[in-house]
Amino acid sequence: MRAAQAELVYTYVGDIVISVNPFKNTGCVGKGIRAKYKGGARTHLPPHIYALVDQTYNTMVRDNRSQSILISGESGAGKTEAMKICLTFIAEVCTRRSHRRLAAPILMLWLSL
């Protein structure tokens, strides 16, 4: 397996994002990477949880309906970290758009994790 392949922690199965906890920092999250996935870039970039969150957020705004993201896994699978990644992405998008009122409760939830 090539080194680049070994660092991929996300894949798609239909609309589902499957992740593997690498138990180390792979550099696959952060502000620069979040920026790449904003605006529906799912088909042009490698699978990522940011793409799922961006699609969910945009569907919520477009349809004016609540959306849910289900995070499941065994103990130690990275569920809490995945939730933090989701909340960080949504909070950043909210503060840059006209949905700033959503950002504060999201950040408070993130801080409680």
Rosetta blueprint (number, residue, H / E / L):
1 M L
2 R L
3 A H
4 A H
5 Q H
6 A H
7 E L
8 L L
9 V L
10 Y E
11 T E
12 Y E
13 V E
14 G L
15 D L
16 I E
17 V E
18 I E
19 S E
20 V L
21 N L
22 P L
23 F L
24 K L
25 N L
26 T L
27 G L
28 C L
29 V L
30 G L
31 K H
32 G H
33 I H
34 R H
35 A H
36 K H
37 Y H
38 K L
39 G L
40 G L
41 A L
42 R L
43 T L
44 H L
45 L L
46 P L
47 P L
48 H L
49 I H
50 Y H
51 A H
52 L H
53 V H
54 D H
55 Q H
56 T H
57 Y H
58 N H
59 T H
60 M H
61 V H
62 R H
63 D H
64 N L
65 R L
66 S L
67 Q L
68 S L
69 I L
70 L L
71 I L
72 S L
73 G L
74 E L
75 S L
76 G L
77 A L
78 G L
79 K H
80 T H
81 E H
82 A H
83 M H
84 K H
85 I H
86 C H
87 L H
88 T H
89 F H
90 I H
91 A H
92 E H
93 V H
94 C H
95 T H
96 R H
97 R L
98 S L
99 H L
100 R H
101 R H
102 L H
103 A H
104 A H
105 P H
106 I H
107 L H
108 M H
109 L H
110 W H
111 L H
112 S H
113 L L
